[in-house]
Amino acid sequence: MLVLALLLALILGGAGFAIHILWWIALAVLVLRVLCFVFTDGGAGGRRWYRW
């Protein structure tokens, strides 16, 4: 029973860590998108280095 509890804690801890990392990646992508929008002509064409 103790091994099962430790395994469950390890799985939930790993999932929490992965979700935490995904939130940071999403935040970085959002900041990059906003910066690209600001430094181009408002997203209305022009030279863009991405294909969004």
C-alpha positions as a Markdown table, in Angstrom:
| # | Residue | x | y | z |
|---|---|---|---|---|
| 1 | Met | 0.0 | 0.0 | 0.0 |
| 2 | Leu | 2.9 | 2.4 | 0.8 |
| 3 | Val | 4.5 | 1.7 | -2.6 |
| 4 | Leu | 1.2 | 2.4 | -4.3 |
| 5 | Ala | 0.9 | 5.7 | -2.4 |
| 6 | Leu | 4.5 | 6.7 | -3.3 |
| 7 | Leu | 3.9 | 5.7 | -6.9 |
| 8 | Leu | 0.8 | 7.8 | -7.1 |
| 9 | Ala | 2.6 | 10.8 | -5.5 |
| 10 | Leu | 5.4 | 10.4 | -8.0 |
| 11 | Ile | 3.0 | 10.3 | -11.0 |
| 12 | Leu | 1.0 | 13.3 | -9.7 |
| 13 | Gly | 4.2 | 15.2 | -9.0 |
| 14 | Gly | 5.6 | 14.5 | -12.4 |
| 15 | Ala | 2.3 | 15.6 | -14.0 |
| 16 | Gly | 2.3 | 18.8 | -12.0 |
| 17 | Phe | 5.9 | 19.5 | -13.0 |
| 18 | Ala | 5.0 | 18.9 | -16.7 |
| 19 | Ile | 2.0 | 21.1 | -16.5 |
| 20 | His | 4.1 | 23.8 | -14.8 |
| 21 | Ile | 6.6 | 23.7 | -17.6 |
| 22 | Leu | 3.8 | 23.8 | -20.2 |
| 23 | Trp | 2.5 | 27.0 | -18.6 |
| 24 | Trp | 5.9 | 28.6 | -18.9 |
| 25 | Ile | 6.2 | 27.6 | -22.5 |
| 26 | Ala | 2.7 | 29.0 | -23.3 |
| 27 | Leu | 3.7 | 32.2 | -21.5 |
| 28 | Ala | 6.9 | 32.5 | -23.6 |
| 29 | Val | 5.0 | 31.9 | -26.8 |
| 30 | Leu | 2.4 | 34.5 | -25.8 |
| 31 | Val | 5.1 | 37.1 | -25.1 |
| 32 | Leu | 6.8 | 36.3 | -28.4 |
| 33 | Arg | 3.5 | 36.7 | -30.3 |
| 34 | Val | 2.8 | 40.1 | -28.6 |
| 35 | Leu | 6.3 | 41.3 | -29.3 |
| 36 | Cys | 6.0 | 40.3 | -33.0 |
| 37 | Phe | 2.7 | 42.1 | -33.2 |
| 38 | Val | 4.1 | 45.3 | -31.7 |
| 39 | Phe | 7.3 | 45.3 | -33.7 |
| 40 | Thr | 5.6 | 44.7 | -37.1 |
| 41 | Asp | 3.0 | 47.0 | -38.5 |
| 42 | Gly | 0.2 | 45.6 | -36.3 |
| 43 | Gly | 0.0 | 42.2 | -38.0 |
| 44 | Ala | -1.4 | 43.7 | -41.2 |
| 45 | Gly | 1.2 | 42.2 | -43.6 |
| 46 | Gly | 4.8 | 43.2 | -44.1 |
| 47 | Arg | 7.8 | 41.1 | -43.4 |
| 48 | Arg | 7.1 | 38.3 | -41.0 |
| 49 | Trp | 9.4 | 35.5 | -39.9 |
| 50 | Tyr | 6.6 | 33.3 | -38.7 |
| 51 | Arg | 3.7 | 31.7 | -40.5 |
| 52 | Trp | 0.8 | 32.4 | -38.1 |
